[in-house]
Amino acid sequence: MPSHLQDFAHELIARHGPRTLGMILHGFTNMGYLIAGATIDEQYDTLAKEIGSDPRLIVVGDNPGRGGDWIGIKGNDDVATGQ
């Protein structure tokens, strides 16, 4: 069963297309939810582990910035390619 964080990320991506880890973190915490970690780097690590363990989500593109790689929905070629 997906976690609340995984469901949030999946719904966000389904509605708005691929998102970076930073975008997911920002949206989730702006809703008033917490992500485990005492520092922003620990929170990114927690988020990466959660997203990485969700079989519905995959990395669809590199992003060299702090926000992390682009995450999309597995098996949805339209979302993954941006078309």
Sequence and secondary structure as in RCSB ss.txt:
>XXXX:A:sequence
MPSHLQDFAHELIARHGPRTLGMILHGFTNMGYLIAGATIDEQYDTLAKEIGSDPRLIVVGDNPGRGGDWIGIKG
NDDVATGQ
>XXXX:A:secstr
   HHHHHHHHHHHHH  EEHHHHHHHHHHTT   S SSHHHHHHHHHHHHHT TTEEEEE   STT  EEEETT
 HHHHHT 
